[in-house]
Amino acid sequence: MSSARLGPVALEAGVSRTNGWALLFGAFVTIGLVTGMAVLTPYLLTETLGMDEGRQGRALGTLTILNELVLILAYGPLGALSDRFGRRPIYVAGFLAMAAAYLLFPLARNFAEFSAVRLLYALGIGAATGMYGILLADTAVERDRGKLAAIGGILNGLGVVLLALLLGALPAWFVARGLAGPQAAMATGAVGASACLLTAILLGQGLRRGAPGAAARLPIATMLQRGMAAARASPEILVGYAAAFVARGDLAIVGIFTVAWGKQAALAAGMRPSDALEAGRLPFIIAQSAALLWPLAVLAVIDRLPRARMLAAAMAIGAAGYLGMGFVADPLAPAAIPFFAALGIGQISAVLGAQTLIGKAAPAEARGSVIGLFNFSGAVGILVLGAAAGWAFDAIGPAAPFLLVGALNAVVALAALWVDRAARVAASSG
């Protein structure tokens, strides 16, 4: 029986309200600050490195590949380490690494240096997002885990709208007050670093200390083996890993390529780079505003459906949102608004469906390892999709990355339906 509640969510035994509030604060800031650099990257490539627009799609794809290579190497061990030493120190270390990267990005003199900083930033992302996902499963009892994920999703969206878009607006604000482009980039980086440092301090004070359960005594290699064995033993975990391949990278794809598409359209209309970045954020703002509100619509039903069936519905909504980008001609035109709103709904649906399924399916004694491998699968997905999306953006058109992700969402939806049907058949025959 849980000893505390956080609104409609019953907390696991040993989790205090302070721990719960700290996690909700983490939900607000983590994705917002991670996405903040995705929003700023096109500006930094133009203003700091002087890169022309025709090369930026491939550059963004390259940076995404580097990011995911680090995450592929880091997510599994970080999950296992968190089972042994606890989630809190790794979460805090992630924000310290991100703070350093925010300061260093505007100082890069060439793409090689920029890429090296991206490696540090990626390690911070892996620690922060990995621990957030594991803590979602640690904090609430199973019957309320979907509610907590939905509340976290609302706060994720709010953080993206307020933090990432605020960071994206700062270069133009600093330029309007007399700073040159590179100096505006450095000032913006300092603001981002300060936000990361403050977050590290607050999470260090508020999150639960120690490692949850006896798994803390197991060797890391054993924990990783348990994460792989769980997928072989459970179709739900296996389809959860497949969902992660698509869904965990959705926000990165949306953050990078909606802004790049909008910025490209704004530059074509004759705007200067700092103003083009601000105008080009409009599609992203629309998508994230819809993503912010949509969890409210699913809050009452997310814990009522079987997890695999919920995932199938979520991925189908995701497929519809991404495939709708094929109908957008001008991302800054009023006619594009409903399509970008549907994109945001699809993106958050896929993330929520994947999170709630893996949180339920992962065994408590190896939860960090299973969710670490879930995140690993997502990193592999972004590596593959990021390379393909960067090429497709330049070679085919700006809608191409979204159409690719939409098709994969549909495939996972069908797989989740199969898992749900198999579970119902097994239950009826047993």
Secondary structure by P-SEA (a helix, b strand, c coil): ccccccccccccccccaaaaaaaaaaaacaaaaaaccccaaaaaacccccccccaaaaaaaaaaaaaaaaaaacaaaaaaaaacccaaaaaaaaaaaaaaaaacccccccaaaaaaaaaaaaaaaaaaaaaaaaaaaacccccaaaaaaaaaaaaaaaaaacaaaaaaaaaaaaaaacccaaaaaaaaaaaaaaaaaaaaaaaaaccccccccccccccaaaaaaaaaaaaaacaaaaaaaaaaacccaaaaaaacaaaaaaaaaaaaacccaaaaaaaaaaaaaaaaaaaaccccccccccccccaaaaaaaaaaaaaaaaaccccccccccccaaaaaaaaaaaaaaaaaaaaaaaaaacccccaaaaaaaaaaaaaaaaaaaaaaaaaaaaccccaaaaaaaaaaaaaaaaaaaaaaaaaaaaaaac
